[in-house]
Amino acid sequence: MPQTDAPVTGATGGSRLRWWTELLLIAVVYALYTAGRMIARTNADQGAIDHGLAILDVERVLHLDVEEPLNRIFTAHLWIGLPADFWYATLHYGVTPAIAVWLFRTRPQVYRDARAWLLAATFIGLIGFMLLPTCPPRLLPADHGFVDVMKEFSSYGWWGGEASAPRGLGGMTNQYAAMPSLHVGWALWCGLMLWRHGRAPWTRVAAIGYPLITTIVVMGTANHYLLDGIAGVAVTGLGLLLTRPSLWLADVIKDRLTARLVPVQGTVQGTAAARSTSTGTGHDIGSAIVGDGCQTSAGERIPRQRKQRAEPSARPADAGDGAAAAAR
């Protein structure tokens, strides 16, 4: 017997996943994400610079300040700095959606959990941007020795001198959204998805190489501190812990919204039952049973057919009765 396509559901249940609802969800999340980044810009200014310097001081105490030597290498060598700029400005917005689409098409049974994981981590990062606006190394005063590599090589690419935004659109981005680094967080999510669900040998290499190179790139281009990257890893881990609760909450909200439609459906069914009762048959008029095993459409009436039964044989009669019968 051929197998039929079963509804694609998540681990906790749910309805069939459809690509247009996923696009709508992504659009809503991106709009909220962008709005949050813009709101966070109002808290930047000197406070963000102070936060950046505080992070740099902590790293120096812990001997973790690797950003400056990496930044000097990226600045001195075009063949390193320019590919790093393209990596930072492009892959973050290309690889993550590509892996999400891959999971949606080939691993639908795990897609819902993976999507909830990524969204939870993203929202946590957004809260960090709003509560702790942080100046990245490239925007610190020049006496700290950092060079904005993307601005340095912007004539070679499509980005401008303000973060990774397209040229002329730098005012629409929040350059102080550095802590945590979602570049690192999203890259780690991509690596874990490739490691857990990829089958080809190259997926294991990419699973390790992509988040590792991304971490080096965000520091070498002076867009993030090492502690930003560590915070991105922590945000991804916290997002994993919140995956099940967020899915449960989504199902609760969906069930409550669906429950609003139940009374309407119950009223329609009750009306149909009342009409069926009024016919006196006890059956739904839409499928009235009017014959022995015969089912007709609504409104059709066929007299019940009765089977002819044979008359019982006459008992033996006396001679008088026999004569009378003969006379008849």
Summary of the structure (lengths in Angstrom):
residues: 328
radius of gyration: 36.2
end to end distance: 69.7
largest distance: 142.2
contacts: 929
relative contact order: 0.11
helix: 67%
strand: 2%
